[in-house]
Each structure stands twice: as structure tokens, then as C-alpha cells.
């Protein structure tokens, strides 16, 4: 039997808040990984669609991004079109302000960035060129 009473209360008051913080950090990190994966997929899809459409920017960006970024801010998308390459970059932030600066939680959150590249193959011009060569070839064979 112990001589001092209340030692369990003291231990619980120190360990339980730290355990809760660890769980919250793990959940926040899961939001970070989820958001980063979804953003990398979306940036590649937007780059691919932009390269196919022969335009400077895909116009349905908000429709593609949708509401799947829970735990994060909605990404900011920037498109850069070079001669034969489209680069789409997305920036977002995981909101971890729930616990403030308690234990290990940052006040500002975690920023993440993803980029997607696609080569502009000028598909329409390429298909027209192939079709024209086919028509010329058929003309020679007849």
C-alpha cells in the first residue's frame, strides 16, 4: 500500500494531455498526406487537360478541385505554359490551429505544394497530319 495518495491523478494530469496531442498530430499529419496526394493528382489532371485543349488554362478548375480537401484550405492553382510543356502548381495549407501552440502543434499549419507536368503534343494538329498522310497514301495506291 502506498503512503502518498493521489499519485495516479498527478500522472494522469501529465500524460493524458500529451497523449491527446500525439493523436491530434497524427490526425493532422494524415490530413497533410491526404491533401498532398489529392493535390498532386489534381495538378497532373489539370496539366493534362490543359495540354489537350490547346488553351493557356483549364477553365473548370473549381469543378475539378471540388470539396475533397477537408482539413485543408482550398488550393491555389497556378498554370504555366511553355512552348511544349504545361506545368500546373497547387499550394494549400493544413489547418492545425485547433490546439494553438500547445505541446508540439504549430500555430500556422503545414503548407504543401504539388506540381503536375504534361507535354503539349498538339494532338489535334498531329491527328490532322496523320490523316492527311493517310489520304495522300491512299491517293498513291489507287
N, CA, C and O atoms as a DFTB+ gen file, in Angstrom:
568 C
 N C O
     1  1       0.841      -1.172       0.000
     2  2       0.000       0.000       0.000
     3  2       0.892       1.243       0.000
     4  3       1.925       1.280       0.668
     5  1       0.480       2.247      -0.753
     6  2       1.263       3.472      -0.890
     7  2       0.970       4.416       0.272
     8  3      -0.140       4.464       0.803
     9  1       2.007       5.164       0.646
    10  2       1.851       6.125       1.738
    11  2       1.251       7.436       1.259
    12  3       0.571       8.130       2.017
    13  1       1.518       7.795      -0.075
    14  2       1.023       9.061      -0.605
    15  2      -0.167       8.780      -1.511
    16  3      -0.074       7.959      -2.424
    17  1      -1.293       9.463      -1.262
    18  2      -2.477       9.284      -2.090
    19  2      -2.486      10.350      -3.186
    20  3      -1.958      11.447      -3.001
    21  1      -3.089      10.018      -4.320
    22  2      -3.244      10.982      -5.406
    23  2      -2.156      10.909      -6.458
    24  3      -2.120      11.765      -7.342
    25  1      -1.268       9.927      -6.407
    26  2      -0.210       9.845      -7.403
    27  2      -0.789       9.528      -8.787
    28  3      -0.237       9.978      -9.791
    29  1      -1.868       8.776      -8.864
    30  2      -2.488       8.445     -10.145
    31  2      -3.089       9.682     -10.802
    32  3      -3.014       9.832     -12.021
    33  1      -3.677      10.557     -10.016
    34  2      -4.228      11.794     -10.538
    35  2      -3.125      12.670     -11.116
    36  3      -3.310      13.268     -12.176
    37  1      -2.007      12.755     -10.457
    38  2      -0.879      13.555     -10.931
    39  2      -0.322      12.990     -12.237
    40  3      -0.061      13.740     -13.177
    41  1      -0.141      11.682     -12.296
    42  2       0.371      11.065     -13.523
    43  2      -0.601      11.256     -14.680
    44  3      -0.180      11.549     -15.799
    45  1      -1.887      11.093     -14.423
    46  2      -2.887      11.255     -15.476
    47  2      -2.954      12.691     -15.964
    48  3      -3.161      12.931     -17.154
    49  1      -2.781      13.649     -15.064
    50  2      -2.838      15.049     -15.480
    51  2      -1.640      15.438     -16.344
    52  3      -1.711      16.440     -17.056
    53  1      -0.570      14.698     -16.307
    54  2       0.589      14.967     -17.155
    55  2       0.568      14.148     -18.450
    56  3       0.926      14.653     -19.515
    57  1       0.157      12.916     -18.356
    58  2       0.256      12.014     -19.508
    59  2      -0.920      12.151     -20.473
    60  3      -0.715      12.096     -21.686
    61  1      -2.127      12.323     -19.981
    62  2      -3.305      12.380     -20.845
    63  2      -3.245      13.555     -21.833
    64  3      -3.529      13.332     -23.010
    65  1      -2.895      14.788     -21.438
    66  2      -2.801      15.858     -22.435
    67  2      -1.747      15.582     -23.521
    68  3      -1.954      15.899     -24.692
    69  1      -0.616      14.988     -23.115
    70  2       0.398      14.657     -24.116
    71  2      -0.101      13.573     -25.072
    72  3       0.177      13.641     -26.269
    73  1      -0.817      12.597     -24.579
    74  2      -1.351      11.538     -25.436
    75  2      -2.386      12.103     -26.416
    76  3      -2.420      11.715     -27.584
    77  1      -3.222      13.015     -25.934
    78  2      -4.210      13.654     -26.809
    79  2      -3.508      14.451     -27.903
    80  3      -3.916      14.410     -29.064
    81  1      -2.452      15.178     -27.534
    82  2      -1.694      15.954     -28.526
    83  2      -1.057      15.050     -29.572
    84  3      -1.037      15.391     -30.754
    85  1      -0.543      13.917     -29.157
    86  2       0.052      12.982     -30.116
    87  2      -0.999      12.490     -31.098
    88  3      -0.730      12.409     -32.297
    89  1      -2.191      12.159     -30.615
    90  2      -3.262      11.727     -31.510
    91  2      -3.669      12.837     -32.475
    92  3      -3.902      12.582     -33.657
    93  1      -3.754      14.064     -31.974
    94  2      -4.121      15.185     -32.839
    95  2      -3.044      15.424     -33.892
    96  3      -3.371      15.733     -35.038
    97  1      -1.789      15.291     -33.539
    98  2      -0.701      15.454     -34.506
    99  2      -0.773      14.365     -35.572
   100  3      -0.562      14.639     -36.754
   101  1      -1.067      13.145     -35.168
   102  2      -1.184      12.050     -36.144
   103  2      -2.343      12.306     -37.098
   104  3      -2.212      12.077     -38.301
   105  1      -3.459      12.771     -36.590
   106  2      -4.607      13.073     -37.444
   107  2      -4.283      14.227     -38.390
   108  3      -4.628      14.173     -39.570
   109  1      -3.622      15.270     -37.883
   110  2      -3.240      16.400     -38.731
   111  2      -2.262      15.964     -39.819
   112  3      -2.355      16.422     -40.958
   113  1      -1.332      15.088     -39.475
   114  2      -0.388      14.588     -40.464
   115  2      -1.098      13.744     -41.518
   116  3      -0.714      13.761     -42.687
   117  1      -2.123      13.011     -41.115
   118  2      -2.911      12.249     -42.089
   119  2      -3.632      13.197     -43.049
   120  3      -3.695      12.923     -44.247
   121  1      -4.179      14.311     -42.539
   122  2      -4.774      15.330     -43.409
   123  2      -3.737      15.880     -44.377
   124  3      -4.036      16.092     -45.552
   125  1      -2.525      16.111     -43.894
   126  2      -1.447      16.628     -44.728
   127  2      -1.148      15.655     -45.876
   128  3      -1.069      16.063     -47.034
   129  1      -0.984      14.380     -45.550
   130  2      -0.676      13.390     -46.584
   131  2      -1.821      13.226     -47.574
   132  3      -1.596      13.124     -48.780
   133  1      -3.038      13.201     -47.068
   134  2      -4.204      13.072     -47.940
   135  2      -4.295      14.263     -48.893
   136  3      -4.475      14.090     -50.099
   137  1      -4.170      15.466     -48.348
   138  2      -4.241      16.669     -49.182
   139  2      -3.134      16.717     -50.213
   140  3      -3.361      17.116     -51.355
   141  1      -1.947      16.315     -49.822
   142  2      -0.800      16.325     -50.746
   143  2      -1.015      15.335     -51.884
   144  3      -0.723      15.656     -53.036
   145  1      -1.515      14.149     -51.590
   146  2      -1.777      13.148     -52.634
   147  2      -2.869      13.606     -53.594
   148  3      -2.715      13.499     -54.811
   149  1      -3.962      14.111     -53.052
   150  2      -5.061      14.587     -53.899
   151  2      -4.613      15.762     -54.752
   152  3      -4.972      15.844     -55.926
   153  1      -3.829      16.675     -54.177
   154  2      -3.361      17.835     -54.934
   155  2      -2.422      17.417     -56.057
   156  3      -2.491      17.985     -57.147
   157  1      -1.557      16.452     -55.827
   158  2      -0.664      16.016     -56.900
   159  2      -1.458      15.357     -58.028
   160  3      -1.122      15.531     -59.199
   161  1      -2.506      14.606     -57.691
   162  2      -3.351      14.018     -58.737
   163  2      -4.087      15.105     -59.520
   164  3      -4.139      15.065     -60.749
   165  1      -4.653      16.077     -58.801
   166  2      -5.416      17.136     -59.467
   167  2      -4.535      18.010     -60.347
   168  3      -4.951      18.399     -61.439
   169  1      -3.317      18.328     -59.890
   170  2      -2.442      19.170     -60.715
   171  2      -2.049      18.444     -62.000
   172  3      -1.982      19.064     -63.061
   173  1      -1.790      17.149     -61.919
   174  2      -1.459      16.420     -63.146
   175  2      -2.646      16.372     -64.096
   176  3      -2.490      16.581     -65.299
   177  1      -3.835      16.097     -63.558
   178  2      -5.027      16.040     -64.420
   179  2      -5.287      17.395     -65.069
   180  3      -5.623      17.456     -66.252
   181  1      -5.135      18.479     -64.314
   182  2      -5.342      19.811     -64.880
   183  2      -4.293      20.115     -65.950
   184  3      -4.618      20.713     -66.976
   185  1      -3.039      19.713     -65.726
   186  2      -1.992      19.931     -66.727
   187  2      -2.288      19.128     -67.992
   188  3      -2.133      19.633     -69.104
   189  1      -2.709      17.892     -67.821
   190  2      -3.027      17.045     -68.970
   191  2      -4.184      17.620     -69.773
   192  3      -4.117      17.683     -71.001
   193  1      -5.241      18.038     -69.095
   194  2      -6.400      18.598     -69.796
   195  2      -6.046      19.911     -70.487
   196  3      -6.543      20.194     -71.577
   197  1      -5.187      20.712     -69.855
   198  2      -4.761      21.965     -70.484
   199  2      -3.951      21.675     -71.735
   200  3      -4.100      22.370     -72.740
   201  1      -3.102      20.668     -71.691
   202  2      -2.287      20.347     -72.869
   203  2      -3.138      19.822     -74.022
   204  3      -2.810      20.052     -75.186
   205  1      -4.202      19.136     -73.720
   206  2      -5.068      18.602     -74.780
   207  2      -5.891      19.712     -75.426
   208  3      -6.095      19.715     -76.640
   209  1      -6.365      20.658     -74.607
   210  2      -7.285      21.673     -75.115
   211  2      -6.612      22.786     -75.901
   212  3      -7.305      23.609     -76.500
   213  1      -5.283      22.838     -75.920
   214  2      -4.545      23.899     -76.615
   215  2      -4.960      25.292     -76.139
   216  3      -5.055      26.221     -76.941
   217  1      -5.202      25.434     -74.856
   218  2      -5.505      26.740     -74.265
   219  2      -4.450      27.040     -73.213
   220  3      -3.643      26.178     -72.866
   221  1      -4.463      28.265     -72.710
   222  2      -3.476      28.640     -71.707
   223  2      -3.842      28.175     -70.309
   224  3      -2.969      28.060     -69.449
   225  1      -5.120      27.906     -70.069
   226  2      -5.547      27.462     -68.743
   227  2      -6.845      26.686     -68.852
   228  3      -7.731      27.020     -69.639
   229  1      -6.934      25.644     -68.045
   230  2      -8.168      24.852     -67.989
   231  2      -9.191      25.655     -67.203
   232  3      -8.921      26.079     -66.079
   233  1     -10.364      25.867     -67.787
   234  2     -11.329      26.794     -67.191
   235  2     -12.169      26.192     -66.074
   236  3     -12.747      26.943     -65.289
   237  1     -12.260      24.878     -65.969
   238  2     -13.123      24.258     -64.962
   239  2     -12.319      23.808     -63.741
   240  3     -12.543      22.710     -63.230
   241  1     -11.402      24.624     -63.273
   242  2     -10.536      24.262     -62.153
   243  2     -11.331      24.034     -60.878
   244  3     -11.108      23.043     -60.182
   245  1     -12.262      24.942     -60.556
   246  2     -13.050      24.795     -59.327
   247  2     -13.906      23.529     -59.360
   248  3     -14.106      22.879     -58.334
   249  1     -14.405      23.190     -60.542
   250  2     -15.208      21.972     -60.669
   251  2     -14.336      20.736     -60.428
   252  3     -14.797      19.770     -59.820
   253  1     -13.102      20.752     -60.889
   254  2     -12.207      19.612     -60.706
   255  2     -11.759      19.483     -59.260
   256  3     -11.688      18.374     -58.731
   257  1     -11.455      20.611     -58.611
   258  2     -10.976      20.559     -57.227
   259  2     -12.067      20.100     -56.274
   260  3     -11.801      19.313     -55.366
   261  1     -13.279      20.574     -56.463
   262  2     -14.418      20.114     -55.666
   263  2     -14.277      20.395     -54.173
   264  3     -13.615      21.351     -53.771
   265  1     -14.909      19.548     -53.356
   266  2     -14.922      19.714     -51.896
   267  2     -14.156      18.605     -51.191
   268  3     -14.461      18.287     -50.042
   269  1     -13.187      18.020     -51.839
   270  2     -12.493      16.879     -51.242
   271  2     -11.305      17.253     -50.374
   272  3     -10.627      16.367     -49.854
   273  1     -11.035      18.524     -50.205
   274  2      -9.898      18.968     -49.395
   275  2     -10.342      19.288     -47.970
   276  3     -10.231      20.436     -47.540
   277  1     -10.837      18.307     -47.237
   278  2     -11.228      18.544     -45.852
   279  2      -9.975      18.544     -44.987
   280  3      -9.038      17.782     -45.226
   281  1      -9.974      19.404     -43.985
   282  2      -8.793      19.552     -43.132
   283  2      -7.757      20.470     -43.717
   284  3      -6.760      20.771     -43.060
   285  1      -7.966      20.929     -44.948
   286  2      -7.019      21.807     -45.628
   287  2      -7.755      22.988     -46.230
   288  3      -8.975      22.968     -46.391
   289  1      -6.997      24.008     -46.554
   290  2      -7.584      25.125     -47.289
   291  2      -7.745      24.717     -48.746
   292  3      -7.096      23.778     -49.208
   293  1      -8.610      25.423     -49.471
   294  2      -8.764      25.127     -50.888
   295  2      -7.486      25.562     -51.615
   296  3      -6.988      26.661     -51.373
   297  1      -6.957      24.726     -52.491
   298  2      -5.675      25.044     -53.122
   299  2      -5.732      26.240     -54.061
   300  3      -6.760      26.533     -54.672
   301  1      -4.606      26.915     -54.155
   302  2      -4.411      27.985     -55.126
   303  2      -3.667      27.362     -56.300
   304  3      -2.592      26.790     -56.124
   305  1      -4.234      27.471     -57.491
   306  2      -3.673      26.828     -58.674
   307  2      -3.052      27.884     -59.576
   308  3      -3.663      28.914     -59.860
   309  1      -1.816      27.610     -60.026
   310  2      -1.126      28.489     -60.974
   311  2      -0.686      27.646     -62.165
   312  3      -0.093      26.579     -62.003
   313  1      -0.987      28.141     -63.366
   314  2      -0.663      27.412     -64.584
   315  2       0.423      28.153     -65.340
   316  3       0.375      29.375     -65.478
   317  1       1.397      27.411     -65.826
   318  2       2.486      27.976     -66.615
   319  2       2.581      27.174     -67.907
   320  3       2.753      25.955     -67.875
   321  1       2.468      27.862     -69.047
   322  2       2.507      27.195     -70.339
   323  2       3.775      27.619     -71.067
   324  3       3.963      28.800     -71.359
   325  1       4.643      26.658     -71.360
   326  2       5.826      26.906     -72.172
   327  2       5.522      26.475     -73.601
   328  3       4.368      26.211     -73.938
   329  1       6.546      26.402     -74.441
   330  2       6.313      26.043     -75.841
   331  2       5.653      24.675     -75.994
   332  3       4.647      24.553     -76.693
   333  1       6.197      23.659     -75.359
   334  2       5.591      22.340     -75.494
   335  2       5.502      21.618     -74.144
   336  3       5.654      20.398     -74.076
   337  1       5.256      22.376     -73.077
   338  2       5.075      21.770     -71.767
   339  2       4.139      22.647     -70.927
   340  3       4.237      23.874     -70.923
   341  1       3.245      21.982     -70.227
   342  2       2.315      22.670     -69.331
   343  2       2.661      22.256     -67.902
   344  3       2.735      21.067     -67.593
   345  1       2.871      23.245     -67.034
   346  2       3.167      22.979     -65.627
   347  2       2.080      23.632     -64.789
   348  3       1.843      24.836     -64.889
   349  1       1.426      22.832     -63.969
   350  2       0.387      23.333     -63.068
   351  2       0.879      23.120     -61.646
   352  3       1.239      22.006     -61.265
   353  1       0.893      24.193     -60.861
   354  2       1.323      24.111     -59.463
   355  2       0.147      24.452     -58.558
   356  3      -0.643      25.350     -58.850
   357  1       0.048      23.723     -57.464
   358  2      -1.004      23.967     -56.497
   359  2      -0.413      24.140     -55.108
   360  3       0.523      23.433     -54.734
   361  1      -0.956      25.077     -54.344
   362  2      -0.490      25.365     -52.986
   363  2      -1.679      25.290     -52.042
   364  3      -2.764      25.780     -52.356
   365  1      -1.469      24.672     -50.880
   366  2      -2.534      24.596     -49.876
   367  2      -1.904      24.538     -48.486
   368  3      -0.682      24.491     -48.344
   369  1      -2.761      24.542     -47.464
   370  2      -2.304      24.591     -46.083
   371  2      -3.219      23.706     -45.236
   372  3      -4.443      23.771     -45.351
   373  1      -2.613      22.883     -44.390
   374  2      -3.396      22.085     -43.444
   375  2      -3.679      22.962     -42.234
   376  3      -2.772      23.557     -41.654
   377  1      -4.946      23.029     -41.866
   378  2      -5.333      23.861     -40.727
   379  2      -5.108      23.092     -39.429
   380  3      -5.843      22.152     -39.125
   381  1      -4.101      23.488     -38.672
   382  2      -3.813      22.821     -37.394
   383  2      -3.915      23.805     -36.238
   384  3      -3.204      23.666     -35.242
   385  1      -4.770      24.773     -36.354
   386  2      -4.857      25.818     -35.326
   387  2      -5.754      25.436     -34.150
   388  3      -5.954      26.248     -33.247
   389  1      -6.285      24.247     -34.142
   390  2      -7.248      23.866     -33.111
   391  2      -6.634      23.897     -31.720
   392  3      -7.295      24.313     -30.768
   393  1      -5.399      23.470     -31.581
   394  2      -4.781      23.397     -30.264
   395  2      -3.792      24.533     -30.017
   396  3      -3.093      24.538     -29.003
   397  1      -3.730      25.487     -30.929
   398  2      -2.838      26.622     -30.727
   399  2      -1.385      26.213     -30.727
   400  3      -0.941      25.515     -31.638
   401  1      -0.641      26.628     -29.734
   402  2       0.785      26.332     -29.659
   403  2       1.051      25.346     -28.525
   404  3       2.145      25.327     -27.960
   405  1       0.068      24.539     -28.196
   406  2       0.194      23.603     -27.090
   407  2       1.056      22.423     -27.503
   408  3       0.835      21.843     -28.566
   409  1       2.017      22.063     -26.699
   410  2       2.913      20.925     -26.899
   411  2       3.676      21.086     -28.206
   412  3       4.570      21.929     -28.268
   413  1       3.375      20.326     -29.249
   414  2       4.139      20.371     -30.492
   415  2       3.375      20.976     -31.668
   416  3       3.918      21.055     -32.770
   417  1       2.139      21.401     -31.463
   418  2       1.324      21.851     -32.585
   419  2       1.758      23.232     -33.063
   420  3       1.887      24.150     -32.252
   421  1       1.986      23.396     -34.377
   422  2       2.324      24.724     -34.895
   423  2       1.085      25.609     -34.966
   424  3      -0.031      25.112     -35.123
   425  1       1.282      26.915     -34.851
   426  2       0.147      27.839     -34.909
   427  2      -0.336      28.060     -36.335
   428  3      -1.534      28.238     -36.556
   429  1       0.566      28.052     -37.301
   430  2       0.198      28.432     -38.659
   431  2      -0.263      27.283     -39.522
   432  3      -0.929      27.527     -40.529
   433  1       0.044      26.068     -39.196
   434  2      -0.329      24.935     -40.037
   435  2       0.844      24.503     -40.902
   436  3       1.942      25.053     -40.809
   437  1       0.594      23.515     -41.740
   438  2       1.635      22.985     -42.617
   439  2       1.279      23.297     -44.060
   440  3       0.199      22.945     -44.535
   441  1       2.185      23.952     -44.743
   442  2       1.992      24.253     -46.160
   443  2       2.481      23.077     -46.995
   444  3       3.445      22.400     -46.637
   445  1       1.805      22.849     -48.103
   446  2       2.291      21.847     -49.039
   447  2       2.036      22.314     -50.457
   448  3       1.129      23.101     -50.724
   449  1       2.865      21.804     -51.365
   450  2       2.814      22.193     -52.757
   451  2       2.942      20.946     -53.614
   452  3       3.644      20.004     -53.247
   453  1       2.275      20.938     -54.738
   454  2       2.404      19.842     -55.697
   455  2       2.402      20.444     -57.095
   456  3       1.802      21.492     -57.337
   457  1       3.076      19.769     -57.997
   458  2       3.146      20.240     -59.379
   459  2       2.881      19.073     -60.314
   460  3       3.261      17.935     -60.041
   461  1       2.229      19.379     -61.410
   462  2       1.975      18.381     -62.442
   463  2       2.444      18.906     -63.779
   464  3       2.225      20.072     -64.108
   465  1       3.091      18.048     -64.552
   466  2       3.592      18.438     -65.871
   467  2       2.957      17.558     -66.931
   468  3       2.686      16.378     -66.708
   469  1       2.728      18.151     -68.076
   470  2       2.259      17.393     -69.234
   471  2       2.832      18.046     -70.473
   472  3       2.869      19.272     -70.581
   473  1       3.275      17.229     -71.399
   474  2       3.805      17.757     -72.651
   475  2       2.650      18.113     -73.563
   476  3       1.669      17.380     -73.687
   477  1       2.800      19.261     -74.193
   478  2       1.801      19.696     -75.162
   479  2       2.159      19.036     -76.484
   480  3       3.074      19.477     -77.178
   481  1       1.445      17.995     -76.822
   482  2       1.752      17.231     -78.022
   483  2       1.011      17.746     -79.253
   484  3       1.170      17.202     -80.346
   485  1       0.215      18.774     -79.084
   486  2      -0.609      19.299     -80.171
   487  2      -1.360      18.158     -80.845
   488  3      -1.209      17.916     -82.043
   489  1      -2.153      17.476     -80.071
   490  2      -2.839      16.264     -80.534
   491  2      -3.683      16.515     -81.775
   492  3      -3.692      15.698     -82.695
   493  1      -4.384      17.627     -81.806
   494  2      -5.273      17.890     -82.942
   495  2      -4.450      18.052     -84.212
   496  3      -4.796      17.485     -85.248
   497  1      -3.363      18.820     -84.145
   498  2      -2.503      19.005     -85.313
   499  2      -1.879      17.684     -85.725
   500  3      -1.761      17.393     -86.915
   501  1      -1.477      16.883     -84.741
   502  2      -0.855      15.594     -85.029
   503  2      -1.839      14.645     -85.723
   504  3      -1.483      13.974     -86.692
   505  1      -3.062      14.595     -85.226
   506  2      -4.076      13.726     -85.835
   507  2      -4.394      14.189     -87.257
   508  3      -4.539      13.370     -88.164
   509  1      -4.501      15.502     -87.446
   510  2      -4.774      16.019     -88.794
   511  2      -3.631      15.687     -89.745
   512  3      -3.861      15.346     -90.905
   513  1      -2.405      15.786     -89.253
   514  2      -1.242      15.477     -90.089
   515  2      -1.248      14.002     -90.479
   516  3      -1.016      13.675     -91.643
   517  1      -1.507      13.113     -89.532
   518  2      -1.556      11.680     -89.815
   519  2      -2.677      11.370     -90.805
   520  3      -2.496      10.579     -91.731
   521  1      -3.828      11.995     -90.602
   522  2      -4.957      11.765     -91.510
   523  2      -4.625      12.258     -92.910
   524  3      -4.989      11.622     -93.899
   525  1      -3.942      13.380     -92.994
   526  2      -3.544      13.922     -94.306
   527  2      -2.563      12.976     -94.984
   528  3      -2.696      12.720     -96.181
   529  1      -1.579      12.447     -94.253
   530  2      -0.638      11.480     -94.821
   531  2      -1.362      10.218     -95.291
   532  3      -1.025       9.650     -96.330
   533  1      -2.344       9.792     -94.526
   534  2      -3.128       8.612     -94.896
   535  2      -3.890       8.875     -96.188
   536  3      -3.928       8.016     -97.069
   537  1      -4.501      10.060     -96.311
   538  2      -5.237      10.410     -97.529
   539  2      -4.309      10.463     -98.739
   540  3      -4.667      10.002     -99.822
   541  1      -3.106      11.031     -98.551
   542  2      -2.136      11.096     -99.653
   543  2      -1.693       9.689    -100.052
   544  3      -1.582       9.367    -101.235
   545  1      -1.438       8.847     -99.022
   546  2      -1.029       7.459     -99.300
   547  2      -2.091       6.673    -100.038
   548  3      -1.782       5.903    -100.947
   549  1      -3.348       6.863     -99.650
   550  2      -4.439       6.183    -100.343
   551  2      -4.560       6.674    -101.774
   552  3      -4.943       5.920    -102.668
   553  1      -4.229       7.958    -101.990
   554  2      -4.275       8.512    -103.363
   555  2      -3.233       7.859    -104.245
   556  3      -3.500       7.615    -105.422
   557  1      -2.041       7.564    -103.714
   558  2      -0.993       6.912    -104.490
   559  2      -1.313       5.445    -104.767
   560  3      -0.939       4.908    -105.810
   561  1      -2.003       4.804    -103.833
   562  2      -2.306       3.387    -104.013
   563  2      -3.426       3.134    -105.011
   564  3      -3.528       2.033    -105.553
   565  1      -4.244       4.101    -105.256
   566  2      -5.380       3.910    -106.174
   567  2      -4.985       4.036    -107.589
   568  3      -5.825       3.902    -108.478
